Amino acid sequence: MGLDSQYQSSQDESAEPVRKATTASMQNLLAQHLAAQQEAAAAPKPEPEPELKVHALSITNETPKLRPEDAIAASFARLEAAFVAAKPAPAPADSSSDWPASAQALIESLMMENERLREQLQQVLAVQSAQEQADSDVLTPTLNRRAFLREVHRAMSDSKRYGEEACLLYLDMDSFKSINDAYGHGAGDAALIYVAETLKASVREGDAVARIGGDEFAVLLRRADLKSSRVKAMKLEAELMMGTFEYKGLYLKTGGSFGVRAFANQPTAEAWLSEADAAMFLVKKSAR
């Protein structure tokens, strides 16, 4: 072995402890690095809050690189958030300051028209109420004489034009004076109301019932011949005689006599009603 070989051998022998120390140090450092990475991976990482920077229509966000589709979705989300933040607060529901002038004018016009229609409706209802009061009897739920004669006149016109039959029933109450004398005028009023309600409940729609005056009533039967009208009068007379009305805890009875007269081209409604009244008088006289 020459000098060179001896020198190389000595060099290798002297370097061996250094290499071993270096290897151990590197292994130690590598172990520490791996341990630090594991601790960092195990620890929860706070999510960085993205910073929105809005300049006119330009929006930037300092975030890590994303996939193209994720970046597009994030961009749209930031854009929507920016517009929401920049949108002014809605005006109160009753505020009209933001309406255009034309819209405000239209609204005011509709409100004025609505007020005008409301006033017209109130006037019509007032007229109808006044008309009903003018046509109604002051005590009973029937027509008064004037309104009844108007209905009779209409029935006469229809009979002449269309050939329809019609009849009038004329009722004069029995024992009305004795009820007043025995129990007072309150009992007499109760008797009148009882008769009126009985008559109204027994006629058809289109017929008419009226209190002509005092204790006398009349019934207009449209589209009814003389025979059926006489049967109707007999049924009403029996119903009144069999029924009772209550007054201050007392149950009292009343009745009446009916006269029937068919339409036969009488000149006026008053003439037709007078003929029915005369027929009633004959019935009452024959019953005495």
Residue pairs with C-beta under 8 A, 6 or more apart in sequence:
1 9
48 63
50 61
50 62
50 63
50 78
51 61
51 62
52 59
52 61
52 78
52 81
52 82
53 59
53 60
53 61
54 82
54 86
59 75
59 78
59 79
59 82
61 74
61 75
61 78
63 74
66 74
91 97
91 98
96 104
96 107
99 107
134 146
134 147
135 143
135 144
135 146
135 147
136 142
136 143
136 144
136 147
137 143
137 144
137 196
137 210
137 211
138 144
139 189
139 192
139 193
139 211
140 192
140 193
140 195
140 196
140 197
140 211
141 193
141 196
141 197
141 200
142 196
142 199
142 200
142 209
142 210
142 211
142 217
143 151
143 208
143 209
143 210
143 211
144 210
144 211
145 210
145 211
145 212
145 213
147 210
148 208
148 210
148 212
148 218
148 220
149 269
149 270
149 273
150 269
151 208
151 210
151 220
152 168
152 208
152 220
152 269
152 272
152 273
153 268
153 269
155 164
155 166
155 220
155 222
155 263
156 166
156 263
156 266
156 269
156 272
158 164
158 166
158 222
159 165
159 166
159 263
160 265
164 222
164 223
165 223
165 224
165 225
165 226
165 262
165 263
166 220
166 221
166 222
166 223
166 224
166 262
166 263
167 220
167 221
167 224
167 225
167 226
167 229
167 260
167 261
167 262
167 263
168 218
168 219
168 220
168 221
168 260
168 261
168 262
168 263
168 272
168 273
168 275
168 276
169 218
169 219
169 221
169 229
169 232
169 233
169 236
169 258
169 259
169 260
169 276
170 212
170 216
170 217
170 218
170 258
170 259
170 260
170 261
170 273
170 276
170 277
170 279
170 280
171 195
171 199
171 216
171 217
171 218
171 219
171 236
171 256
171 257
171 258
171 280
172 215
172 216
172 256
172 257
172 280
172 281
172 284
173 191
173 192
173 195
173 215
173 216
173 217
173 254
173 255
173 256
174 254
174 255
174 256
174 257
175 253
175 254
175 255
176 188
176 191
176 192
176 214
176 215
176 254
179 187
179 188
179 191
179 252
179 254
180 187
180 188
183 247
183 248
183 250
183 252
186 247
186 248
187 247
187 248
187 250
187 252
190 245
190 246
190 247
190 252
191 215
191 245
191 247
191 252
191 254
192 211
192 215
193 245
194 243
194 245
194 254
195 217
195 240
195 254
195 256
196 209
196 211
196 217
198 236
198 239
198 240
198 243
199 209
199 217
199 219
199 236
200 209
202 232
202 235
202 236
202 239
203 209
203 219
203 221
204 221
204 222
206 222
206 223
207 219
207 220
207 221
207 222
208 219
208 220
209 217
209 218
209 219
209 220
210 217
210 218
210 219
211 217
212 218
212 273
216 277
217 256
218 273
218 276
219 236
221 229
221 232
224 232
225 262
226 260
226 262
229 260
229 262
230 260
233 258
233 260
234 258
236 258
237 255
237 256
237 257
237 258
240 254
240 255
240 256
241 253
241 255
243 253
244 251
244 252
244 253
245 251
245 252
245 253
245 254
246 252
257 280
257 283
257 284
257 287
258 280
258 283
259 276
259 277
259 278
259 279
259 280
259 281
259 282
259 283
260 276
260 279
261 272
261 275
261 276
261 278
261 279
263 272
266 272
266 275
